[in-house]
Amino acid sequence: MAANSQKRNPVAIAFGDVLRAARAQAGISQEALGLACGIDRTYVSLLERGERQPTLSTIFALSRQLGVAADVLVARTGKALPK
Protein backbone atom coordinates (compact mmCIF):
# COMPACT_ATOMS: atom_id res chain seq x y z
CA MET A 1 0.00 0.00 0.00
CA ALA A 2 1.40 3.41 -0.93
CA ALA A 3 2.25 5.80 1.90
CA ASN A 4 -0.07 8.50 0.53
CA SER A 5 -3.06 6.16 0.64
CA GLN A 6 -2.61 5.32 4.31
CA LYS A 7 -4.84 7.12 6.78
CA ARG A 8 -3.03 9.88 8.68
CA ASN A 9 -2.99 9.75 12.47
CA PRO A 10 -5.56 12.15 14.04
CA VAL A 11 -3.01 13.27 16.65
CA ALA A 12 -0.48 14.13 13.92
CA ILE A 13 -3.15 16.07 12.01
CA ALA A 14 -4.23 17.97 15.13
CA PHE A 15 -0.62 18.79 16.05
CA GLY A 16 -0.03 20.00 12.51
CA ASP A 17 -2.98 22.37 12.72
CA VAL A 18 -1.76 23.69 16.08
CA LEU A 19 1.78 24.11 14.78
CA ARG A 20 0.62 25.96 11.66
CA ALA A 21 -1.53 28.32 13.74
CA ALA A 22 1.29 29.01 16.22
CA ARG A 23 3.74 29.63 13.39
CA ALA A 24 1.33 32.02 11.67
CA GLN A 25 0.73 33.80 14.99
CA ALA A 26 4.50 34.20 15.41
CA GLY A 27 4.79 35.50 11.85
CA ILE A 28 7.59 33.08 10.95
CA SER A 29 8.04 31.08 7.75
CA GLN A 30 8.46 27.31 7.66
CA GLU A 31 12.01 27.85 6.43
CA ALA A 32 12.92 30.26 9.25
CA LEU A 33 11.35 27.97 11.86
CA GLY A 34 13.18 24.94 10.55
CA LEU A 35 16.48 26.79 10.45
CA ALA A 36 16.04 28.08 14.01
CA CYS A 37 15.17 24.57 15.24
CA GLY A 38 17.90 22.79 13.30
CA ILE A 39 15.42 20.88 11.15
CA ASP A 40 14.64 21.06 7.45
CA ARG A 41 11.82 23.25 6.15
CA THR A 42 10.33 20.20 4.46
CA TYR A 43 10.05 18.50 7.85
CA VAL A 44 8.12 21.49 9.21
CA SER A 45 5.80 21.15 6.21
CA LEU A 46 5.35 17.41 6.85
CA LEU A 47 4.53 18.12 10.49
CA GLU A 48 1.97 20.78 9.55
CA ARG A 49 0.28 18.40 7.10
CA GLY A 50 0.08 15.68 9.75
CA GLU A 51 2.33 13.38 7.76
CA ARG A 52 4.95 13.09 10.50
CA GLN A 53 4.92 13.15 14.31
CA PRO A 54 7.62 15.10 16.11
CA THR A 55 9.89 13.77 18.81
CA LEU A 56 9.69 15.32 22.25
CA SER A 57 12.92 17.21 21.66
CA THR A 58 11.49 18.62 18.41
CA ILE A 59 8.35 19.78 20.23
CA PHE A 60 10.52 21.63 22.74
CA ALA A 61 12.65 23.20 19.98
CA LEU A 62 9.53 24.33 18.11
CA SER A 63 7.95 25.72 21.27
CA ARG A 64 11.07 27.75 22.12
CA GLN A 65 11.20 29.32 18.68
CA LEU A 66 7.45 30.00 18.58
CA GLY A 67 7.30 31.44 22.09
CA VAL A 68 4.64 28.95 23.13
CA ALA A 69 5.27 26.50 25.97
CA ALA A 70 5.52 22.86 24.92
CA ASP A 71 2.70 21.88 27.28
CA VAL A 72 0.49 24.51 25.66
CA LEU A 73 1.16 23.05 22.19
CA VAL A 74 0.28 19.59 23.51
CA ALA A 75 -2.87 20.84 25.29
CA ARG A 76 -4.01 22.65 22.14
CA THR A 77 -3.43 19.46 20.18
CA GLY A 78 -5.60 17.53 22.62
CA LYS A 79 -8.38 20.09 22.24
CA ALA A 80 -8.10 19.96 18.42
CA LEU A 81 -8.63 16.18 18.27
CA PRO A 82 -11.90 15.05 16.75
CA LYS A 83 -14.48 14.00 19.30
Secondary structure, DSSP 8 states (H G I E B T S, - for coil): --GGGS---HHHHHHHHHHHHHHHHHT--HHHHHHHHTS-HHHHHHHHTTSS---HHHHHHHHHHHT--HHHHHHHHHHHS--
